[in-house]
Amino acid sequence: MNPVWRSRSLVVRITCLFVLIVCVVVSMVGGSLYHATSATLSTRADYQLIGRVEHFRSLLHDLYTIKEIEARPKLFETMLGDRQDVIIFRRPGLTPFINVNPENMPLPPLVPVPVQRAVNLDALYEGTRTDGVRMRWVAAQAQVGDSGEVIEIIAAHVMTQEAHVLSAYLVRVWINVVSAVIVTALLAWWVSSRGLAPLRKMADRVAGITPDTLSARLDIKNTPTELRSLAMSFNAMLDRLSSGYERLLQFSADLAHEVRTPIGVLIGQTQVTLAHTRSEGEYKSVLESNLEELERLGRIAQNILFLAQADHERQDIERTTLNIREQLETIATYFEGVADERNLRFEVHADGEMSANAIMSRRAISNVVVNAVRYAEPGTTIRLTGSEDTHGALIVIGNQGKPVAPDELTRLFDRFYRGDAARSEFTESSGLGLAIVQAIMRLHGGSASANCSADGWIEFTLRFAAAPAPTPPPLP
């Protein structure tokens, strides 16, 4: 599309399109009427020419002899339709005895209609005057009185009047076309301006929306039906933007709060150490402590980077077929030492296979198991179950702990969210573990959810979607 056309306003586009449509329609109607009028005038002139010739034949048969015709030529000249018309009476092969041909136009090769046959449209010949005006010729034989003598009648009609009428009609057609275009342009501009007024109001309303006024919404009730779906879609987009903006603000605040602690620890320990001269062992101890805090910051940065990539990139993960029981038993064995410290034990019940990325799936399950070890009641069992169905694989990790409120369950997968701080005494938490679980499950086309019973039995359910069918290779 032409860049200039793209830059024009919608009102101009609608006006131009309406003008184009009206111009085409009026031109087609005018052209059709012009051709119909031309055909009607031509047919009318043809029948008038045929009528005059038949009238001459009748007069010759009923009233006159050739001598009487030669004596009274003016009688036939006055019967012409136009002063430019042609009327010729002659004996076959001889010089005309009545010759009315004002412009001395040459005769075309005519075949006279016999006396016994009536003149019809098929007997007419098309001709053209030197200036391009159409002519119609006809020749017919006529019997004079009862003598039996036959003469030829040659008549022609110059369509000068019809040409003038058609010329005037064509001018009127063009006047009507131009008038219709002008009137349509004005009306289309006015109608389009009024019709697009709600759209301009929407644009003004949208222009006033800022990060501080994301709660503003378009008025759907008073919006025209054609724009209602647009307003609803825009309001839905504002809902998503508002939610995302609030999450971004909360994420920024949580991130600042999360990194402030290790940075504060690093600064404090370093300042204390530099205040006095220390022994080599003290310096080493401070450096080891600082290294732990730096590693913690590194893990936070790595987790945030992973979540950002999972949220804003469509990653094509590489899947393999994994034995569910082997995966769960490997993870249980890995965390067995930590679980023993809290007098916890694992119970694994699983069968079947799942299609997943080995590293990501193990990380997701491990994050949930770490959460279970962290918050499970001492002396209880952490149950790991897995199964396979037509939709994919289902992994459930359950443990006995303190009851979790329903509104808190919905926030467990939020970034930097942590429950009661007193419950994190055994393992440090950045509040990103379950958020990473949810991101990994989305990459697998699945989901992560949590539910808790009244007695505190909480289960995390991980759904791994079945691998998509491979795309067939293109045909050669």
C-alpha positions in Angstrom: 0.0 0.0 0.0 1.2 3.5 -0.7 2.8 5.1 2.4 1.0 8.4 1.6 -2.4 6.5 1.6 -1.5 4.8 4.9 -0.8 8.1 6.5 -4.2 9.6 5.6 -6.9 9.8 8.2 -9.7 7.3 8.3 -12.2 10.0 7.4 -10.3 10.8 4.2 -10.1 7.1 3.3 -13.8 6.6 3.8 -14.7 9.7 1.9 -12.4 8.7 -1.0 -13.9 5.2 -1.1 -17.5 6.5 -1.1 -16.7 9.0 -3.8 -15.1 6.2 -5.9 -18.1 3.9 -5.4 -20.6 6.7 -6.3 -18.5 7.7 -9.3 -18.4 4.1 -10.6 -22.1 3.5 -10.0 -23.4 6.8 -11.4 -21.1 6.4 -14.4 -22.4 2.9 -15.1 -26.0 4.0 -14.7 -25.4 7.1 -16.9 -23.5 5.0 -19.5 -26.3 2.4 -19.5 -29.0 5.0 -20.0 -26.9 6.8 -22.7 -26.6 3.6 -24.7 -30.3 2.7 -24.1 -31.3 6.2 -25.3 -29.0 5.9 -28.3 -30.5 2.6 -29.3 -34.0 3.9 -28.8 -33.4 7.0 -31.0 -31.8 4.8 -33.7 -34.7 2.4 -33.7 -37.2 5.2 -33.8 -35.4 6.9 -36.7 -35.2 3.5 -38.5 -39.0 3.0 -38.2 -39.7 6.5 -39.3 -37.5 6.0 -42.4 -39.3 2.7 -43.2 -42.7 4.4 -42.6 -41.9 7.1 -45.1 -40.7 4.6 -47.8 -43.8 2.5 -47.3 -46.0 5.7 -47.5 -44.3 6.6 -50.8 -44.9 3.1 -52.1 -48.6 3.4 -51.2 -49.0 6.8 -52.8 -47.3 5.6 -56.0 -49.5 2.6 -56.2 -52.8 4.4 -55.5 -52.6 7.9 -56.9 -50.0 8.7 -59.5 -48.5 8.0 -62.8 -44.8 8.7 -63.4 -45.6 11.8 -65.4 -47.7 13.2 -62.5 -44.8 12.4 -60.1 -42.4 14.3 -62.3 -44.8 17.2 -62.5 -45.2 17.5 -58.7 -41.7 16.7 -57.1 -42.2 19.2 -54.3 -45.0 17.1 -52.9 -42.5 14.3 -52.0 -39.7 16.7 -50.9 -42.0 18.0 -48.2 -42.4 14.5 -46.8 -38.7 14.2 -45.7 -37.9 14.1 -42.0 -35.0 16.5 -42.2 -33.6 18.9 -44.7 -30.4 16.9 -44.9 -32.3 13.6 -45.7 -32.1 12.0 -49.1 -35.0 10.9 -51.3 -34.4 9.6 -54.8 -36.9 8.2 -57.3 -35.6 6.5 -60.4 -36.3 3.9 -63.0 -34.0 0.9 -62.6 -30.6 1.7 -64.1 -31.7 5.2 -65.3 -31.1 8.7 -64.1 -33.3 9.8 -61.1 -36.3 11.9 -62.0 -36.6 13.1 -58.4 -33.2 13.6 -56.7 -33.2 15.3 -53.3 -29.6 14.9 -52.0 -28.5 18.3 -50.5 -25.0 17.2 -49.7 -24.5 15.1 -52.8 -23.6 12.0 -50.8 -22.6 9.0 -52.8 -25.0 6.1 -52.8 -23.9 2.9 -51.1 -24.4 -0.5 -52.8 -28.1 -1.0 -52.1 -30.3 -4.0 -53.0 -33.9 -2.7 -53.4 -36.6 -4.5 -51.5 -38.9 -6.2 -54.1 -42.5 -4.9 -54.5 -44.0 -8.1 -53.1 -42.1 -7.8 -49.8 -42.5 -5.2 -47.0 -39.6 -3.1 -45.9 -38.2 -4.1 -42.5 -35.1 -3.3 -40.4 -33.0 -6.0 -42.2 -33.3 -3.9 -45.4 -31.5 -0.9 -43.8 -27.9 -0.1 -44.4 -25.5 1.7 -42.0 -23.6 4.7 -43.4 -21.5 7.6 -42.1 -21.4 11.2 -43.3 -18.0 12.8 -43.8 -18.2 14.5 -40.4 -18.8 11.1 -38.7 -22.6 11.5 -38.2 -24.4 8.2 -38.7 -26.8 7.6 -41.6 -29.4 5.0 -42.4 -30.1 4.0 -46.0 -32.9 1.9 -47.6 -33.9 1.1 -51.1 -37.3 -0.4 -52.2 -39.2 -1.0 -55.4 -42.6 0.5 -55.9 -45.3 -0.2 -58.5 -46.9 3.0 -60.1 -50.7 2.8 -60.4 -52.2 0.0 -62.4 -49.6 0.4 -65.2 -47.4 -2.2 -63.7 -44.3 0.0 -64.1 -41.7 -0.3 -61.3 -39.5 2.4 -60.0 -36.9 2.4 -57.2 -37.2 4.6 -54.1 -33.9 5.3 -52.3 -34.2 7.1 -49.0 -31.7 8.1 -46.3 -31.9 9.7 -42.9 -29.0 11.7 -41.5 -29.1 11.3 -37.7 -28.1 14.9 -36.9 -30.9 15.6 -34.5 -30.3 12.3 -32.7 -26.6 13.2 -32.4 -27.4 16.6 -30.9 -29.8 14.9 -28.4 -27.2 12.4 -27.5 -24.5 15.0 -27.1 -26.7 17.1 -24.8 -27.6 13.9 -22.9 -23.9 13.0 -22.5 -23.2 16.5 -21.1 -26.0 16.0 -18.6 -24.6 12.6 -17.6 -21.2 14.1 -16.9 -22.8 17.0 -14.9 -24.7 14.5 -12.8 -21.6 12.4 -12.2 -19.6 15.4 -11.1 -22.5 16.7 -8.9 -22.9 13.3 -7.4 -19.2 13.1 -6.6 -19.2 16.5 -5.0 -22.3 15.9 -2.9 -21.1 12.4 -1.9 -17.8 13.8 -0.9 -19.4 16.4 1.4 -21.9 13.9 2.8 -19.3 11.2 3.3 -17.0 13.6 5.1 -19.8 14.8 7.4 -21.1 11.2 8.1 -17.7 9.8 8.6 -16.7 12.6 11.0 -19.8 12.1 13.1 -19.6 8.3 12.8 -16.0 8.2 14.0 -16.6 10.6 16.9 -16.8 7.7 19.4 -13.5 6.4 18.1 -11.9 9.9 18.7 -13.4 9.9 22.2 -11.8 6.5 22.8 -8.5 7.8 21.6 -8.7 10.8 23.9 -9.6 8.5 26.8 -6.7 6.2 26.0 -4.3 9.1 25.6 -5.0 10.1 29.2 -4.0 6.7 30.6 -0.7 6.7 32.4 1.1 4.3 34.7 -0.6 6.2 37.6 -4.1 5.8 36.0 -4.0 2.2 34.8 -7.3 1.6 36.7 -9.1 3.8 34.1 -11.3 1.8 31.6 -13.3 2.6 28.5 -17.0 3.0 28.8 -18.4 -0.2 27.1 -22.1 0.5 27.8 -22.2 3.7 25.8 -19.9 2.5 23.0 -21.4 1.7 19.6 -21.8 -2.0 18.9 -19.1 -2.0 16.2 -16.5 -0.6 18.7 -17.7 -2.6 21.7 -15.4 -5.6 21.0 -12.5 -3.2 20.6 -13.3 -1.5 23.9 -13.6 -4.8 25.6 -10.3 -6.0 24.2 -8.6 -2.8 25.2 -10.0 -3.0 28.7 -8.8 -6.6 29.0 -5.4 -5.4 27.8 -5.4 -2.7 30.5 -6.3 -5.4 33.1 -3.2 -7.4 32.0 -1.0 -4.3 32.0 -2.2 -3.3 35.4 -1.7 -6.7 36.8 1.8 -6.9 35.2 2.7 -3.4 36.3 1.7 -4.2 39.9 3.6 -7.5 39.8 6.6 -5.6 38.4 6.5 -3.0 41.2 6.1 -5.8 43.7 8.9 -7.8 42.1 11.2 -4.7 42.2 10.4 -4.1 45.8 10.9 -7.8 46.7 14.1 -8.0 44.7 15.5 -4.9 46.5 14.5 -6.3 49.8 16.0 -9.7 49.0 19.4 -8.4 47.9 19.6 -5.8 50.6 20.2 -8.3 53.3 23.3 -10.1 51.8 24.7 -6.7 50.6 24.2 -5.3 54.1 25.9 -8.3 55.6 28.8 -8.0 53.2 29.2 -4.2 53.9 28.9 -4.7 57.7 31.4 -7.6 57.9 33.8 -5.8 55.7 33.6 -2.5 57.7 34.1 -4.4 61.0 37.0 -6.3 59.6 38.7 -3.2 58.2 38.2 -1.2 61.5 41.1 -3.1 63.1 44.0 -5.2 62.1 43.0 -8.9 62.0 44.8 -12.2 62.0 45.0 -14.3 58.9 42.4 -16.7 60.3 39.9 -13.9 61.0 40.4 -12.5 57.5 39.8 -16.0 56.0 36.7 -16.4 58.1 35.3 -13.1 56.9 36.1 -13.9 53.3 34.4 -17.3 53.6 31.3 -15.6 55.1 31.4 -13.0 52.3 31.7 -15.8 49.7 28.5 -17.4 51.1 26.6 -14.2 50.7 28.0 -13.7 47.2 27.0 -17.2 46.2 23.5 -16.4 47.5 23.4 -13.3 45.4 24.6 -15.3 42.4 21.8 -17.9 42.9 19.2 -15.1 43.1 20.5 -13.5 39.9 20.6 -16.9 38.1 17.0 -17.7 39.2 15.7 -14.2 38.2 17.4 -14.6 34.8 15.8 -18.0 34.3 12.4 -16.7 35.1 12.8 -13.7 32.8 13.8 -16.0 29.9 10.9 -18.3 30.7 8.4 -15.4 30.7 9.6 -13.5 27.6 11.0 -16.2 25.3 9.4 -19.1 23.6 11.9 -21.8 24.4 11.9 -25.0 22.5 13.0 -27.4 25.1 14.6 -30.8 24.3 12.5 -33.6 25.7 13.5 -37.2 26.4 11.5 -40.2 27.7 12.1 -40.6 31.4 11.1 -43.3 33.8 9.0 -41.6 36.5 9.9 -44.0 39.3 13.6 -43.7 38.6 13.4 -39.9 38.7 11.5 -39.8 41.9 13.8 -42.3 43.7 16.9 -40.4 42.5 15.6 -37.2 44.0 14.5 -38.9 47.2 17.9 -40.4 47.6 19.6 -37.0 47.0 17.6 -35.3 49.8 17.6 -38.3 52.2 20.4 -36.8 54.3 18.6 -33.5 54.8 15.4 -35.3 55.6 17.1 -37.5 58.2 18.2 -34.4 60.1 14.5 -33.5 60.6 13.5 -37.1 61.2 11.6 -37.3 57.8 11.4 -40.2 55.4 10.4 -40.6 51.8 7.7 -42.9 50.3 7.8 -43.4 46.6 4.9 -44.8 44.5 5.2 -44.4 40.8 5.1 -46.2 37.5 5.0 -45.2 33.8 7.1 -42.8 31.8 7.0 -39.0 31.0 8.3 -36.9 28.1 10.3 -34.0 29.6 13.6 -32.2 29.7 15.7 -34.2 32.2 17.4 -31.2 33.9 14.4 -28.9 34.1 12.0 -31.6 35.3 14.4 -32.7 38.0 14.8 -29.1 39.1 11.1 -28.6 39.3 10.5 -31.7 41.3 13.5 -31.0 43.5 12.3 -27.5 44.3 9.0 -28.9 45.5 10.7 -31.6 47.5 12.9 -29.0 49.2 9.8 -27.1 50.1 8.3 -30.2 51.6 11.5 -31.0 53.6 11.5 -27.4 54.8 7.9 -27.2 56.1 7.0 -30.8 56.9 6.3 -31.8 60.5 9.3 -33.7 62.0 8.7 -37.4 62.1 6.3 -37.5 59.2 6.5 -39.0 55.7 6.9 -37.2 52.4 5.1 -39.0 49.8 6.2 -38.9 46.1 3.7 -40.4 43.6 3.8 -40.5 39.8 1.6 -41.9 37.0 1.1 -41.7 33.3 -2.1 -41.1 31.4 -3.2 -40.1 27.9 -2.6 -36.4 28.7 1.0 -36.9 29.9 2.5 -37.5 33.3 1.3 -36.5 36.8 3.7 -36.0 39.8 2.3 -35.4 43.2 4.4 -34.5 46.3 2.6 -34.5 49.6 3.7 -33.8 53.2 2.1 -33.2 56.6 2.6 -29.6 57.9 0.7 -26.7 59.3 -2.6 -25.9 57.5 -2.3 -23.3 54.8 -5.2 -20.9 54.1 -6.8 -21.0 50.7 -5.8 -17.4 49.9 -2.2 -18.2 50.8 -2.2 -21.3 48.5 -2.9 -19.1 45.5 0.2 -17.0 46.3 2.7 -19.9 46.9 3.9 -19.7 43.3 4.4 -15.9 43.3 8.0 -14.7 43.1 9.6 -13.8 46.4 6.6 -15.0 48.3 7.2 -16.8 51.6 4.9 -17.8 54.3 5.6 -17.5 58.0 9.3 -16.5 58.4 9.6 -18.6 61.5 9.0 -21.7 59.3 12.2 -21.1 57.3 14.6 -21.9 60.1 16.0 -25.0 58.5 16.7 -23.9 55.0 17.2 -20.4 53.6 14.7 -19.4 51.0 14.7 -16.7 48.4 11.0 -17.2 47.6 11.8 -18.1 43.9 11.7 -21.9 44.1 8.0 -22.5 43.4 7.9 -19.6 40.9 10.6 -21.5 39.0 8.6 -24.7 39.2 5.6 -22.9 37.6 7.8 -21.5 34.9 9.2 -24.9 34.1 5.8 -26.5 34.0 4.6 -23.8 31.5 7.6 -24.6 29.3 6.4 -28.2 29.3 2.9 -27.2 28.4 1.7 -28.3 31.8 0.7 -26.7 35.1 1.6 -26.6 38.8 -1.0 -26.4 41.6 -1.3 -26.9 45.4 -4.1 -27.9 47.7 -4.2 -28.4 51.5 -6.6 -30.3 53.7 -7.9 -29.0 57.0 -5.5 -31.2 59.0 -2.5 -29.8 57.2 -1.8 -32.4 54.5 -0.5 -30.4 51.5 0.0 -31.7 48.0 1.8 -30.1 45.1 0.6 -31.5 41.7 2.9 -31.2 38.6 1.3 -31.9 35.3 3.7 -32.6 32.4 1.9 -32.5 29.1 2.5 -35.2 26.5 5.1 -34.4 23.9 3.6 -32.9 20.7 3.5 -35.1 17.7 6.5 -34.7 15.4 6.0 -32.6 12.2 6.0 -34.8 9.1 8.8 -34.0 6.6 7.7 -32.0 3.6 6.8 -34.0 0.5 9.5 -34.1 -2.2 
